Amino acid sequence: MIRSRREWLGGLLSLPLVGCAGTSIFRPYSPKPIRIVLPEIGKATLPSGATLYHAADMSVPLVAIAVAIRAGHGHDEIGREGLAQIMSSLLREGMAGTNRVALEQRYGRLGASVDAFVTASLMVLRCTVHRDQAAEALRLLADNLRDPTFADASFERGLDLHRIALGSMRADPESLAGLGLIRAELGCEPPSSTLAIGTASALDSQSLAQGRAWLAPLVRSDNAIVVLTGALDHDEARRWADDATQTWTRGYEPAPSPTHALPSRAQRANNVLVTVPKLAQAVIAFGGRRQPSTPRGVIEALADGMTRSVLHHELRTLRRVTYGLGSLSRMTKHGSFTQMTAVVEAAEVSRVTQRIRTVLLRLPSMQINEDDLDYARRNGMVALMADLSGAEILLRRLLDLAEDDRGPDLHQRQLDEVEQLDPATFSSVFQSLHPDGEVRLSIVGRSAALDYARAVLPKPGIVELVPDQLLGFERADAGPDRI
C-alpha cells in the first residue's frame, strides 16, 4: 500500500522515543564523525591583468557570473558618500550609447536577469544563465561595465531613489537602531556615512560629472575581477574570462583610498538613545564588527548564533518580554557589521536592557561542555557546506573572497578551525566581541521607553539623537546631547 508523505511522518512521530538506558537525547545527532569535503576554488591572474575566481558545481547546467571592479562605497570621497552606489545603479541604464530597453532585450535573449550593486570594495554586475549562454553573457556583462551609458536624467532619478530610501530608513525603527549601534560602536557621524547609501547632505552635492571623473580611471582590466561558478571547469572559466576582458584598457594606477578614520574609543558613545515619539514598541540593538573573511570568521558566526539562542531562551521562553530576536549583517566602510535586535514593550525596556547586558558579559566565561561544543562544530561544518553549495551561493562566497583579496583556501582554513574548536578558542572569540569588557546598545523608542533605559544604563557616555542626525539630514531638529 502506498502512503502519503504526511502519513509516513505521522507514523514516525507516533513512535516512542528510545535511547540507551540512563540517557536523554535533546537534539538530533549523528554518532559517526562528519566528513566535509569543500569544492575546489581556483584563483588566477589573466593575461589582461584581471583576477579570476572560479568554482565548479555540476549539479545543474547553470553558470553564475559576476564582473566587478574595485570601486566600492569604501572608495567614496569624504563628502560624496553614496556616489558609488548611485553610479552602480546606472550600469543597467544602457551601454555603448544604447538605452535601458535595448540593453534589457540583449540580456533577455540570453535568459539573464542582471543585478548591479556595490560592496565596500567592489562594484558588481552579475547574472545567472544556462551554461550554453554563459560565455556570451559574460562578454555582455564585461562590455556593459566597461562602456555604460550615463545620462543626466538617469543620474537625477538615481539621486531621487536614494533620497526616498533614506527617507524610508527614517521611518524604520530597526534601521534606526542599527545606525545608532554603528554610532556607538564605530563613532561615525552621521552613521549612514559608512554605508553604501551615504548621507542626505552628501547626496545634495553629487553630480554626474563627478561620478564620471571618479569612475573612469577605475575601469581597467588590471582592476577587474571575474567570478564564475557552476557548470564549467577551470579551463573553460579561464578561456571565457580572458576573452571577455581582452578588449579592456590596461593601466590601472592605484590612488590613495580616502581615509575614513574612526574616533578613539574614548571619544565614542557607550550607548545611543534615539527618540521616535509615536513608536508603540521599543527596539534594542546590539552587536558589532565581525571578520567573516578570516579563518575565525565562522567561529564568530557560531558565537553569534549561541548568543541569539541564549537570549531567545532568556527573553522569549522564560520571561516572554520580546517578540523575538532578529539578526542582519551590514557592509560598512570599516568591514562587516552584525546587528541583533529585540523588539519589546516600552515598560520592559529596563528589564530587557539589563538582561542583554548581563548575558553578553557572562558568555565569555560560560563553561561549554563537550556535547554542546560538538554540536557547535557540526553546525559550523554544515553551515560551511551549505554556504558553498549551488552556483549562486558559491558566487556570493567567492565575491566575499574578492572583497578582501583573500586566497582560495580560506574556506578550508575555516573548516580546519571548526574541526579543531575547543572551549578556550570559543571563549576567546566571545571575549574578542567585547574587547574592552563593555556592551554597547542602541535603543529606539518614545520618551517613556528611553526613560526606562536611562534608569539602568551606565550614565557616562549616553548620546541622545533624533533620526535625522543618523542619516545626515541638515534639518535635524535637535543636536546631540551627551549626558
Secondary structure by P-SEA (a helix, b strand, c coil): ccccaaaaaaaaaaccccccccccccbbbbccbbbbbbcbbbbbbccccbbbbbcccccccbbbbbbbcccccccccccccaaaaaaaaacccccccccaaaaaaaaaaacbbbbbbcccccccccccccccaaaaaaaaaaaaaabbbbbaaaaaaaaaaaaaaaaaaaacaaaaaaaaaaaaaccccccccccccccaaaaaaccaaaaaaacccccccccbbbbbbccccaaaaaaaaaaaccccccbbbbccccccccccccccccbbbbbbccccbbbbbbbccccccccaaaaaaaaaaaaaaaaaaacccccccccbbbbbcccccccbbbbbbbbbcccaaaaaaaaaaaaaaacccccccaaaaaaaaaaaaaaaaaaaccaaaaaaaaaaaaacccccaaaaaaaaaaaaccaaaaaaaaaaaccccbbbbbbbccaaaaaaaaacccccbbbbbcccccccccccccccccc
